[in-house]
Amino acid sequence: MLTRFLGPRYHWLARNWVPLASTRGAMGTVGLVWATDWRLILDWVSYVKGKFKRDD
């Protein structure tokens, strides 16, 4: 479907950029978790949520 609208060249370019974009997206997500309050973000993960009980 993408080939029909944009042509084979753009389909080939998009297919080559997907691994790079997904790698950089994953690195950006890890960097965001590292730079911010990691407990705040990891509290949304159900498996990890029970490991870090707050003593409040």
Secondary structure, DSSP 8 states (H G I E B T S, - for coil): -HHHHH-HHHHHHHHHHHHHHHHHHHHHHHHHHHHS-HHHHHTTSHHHHTTS----
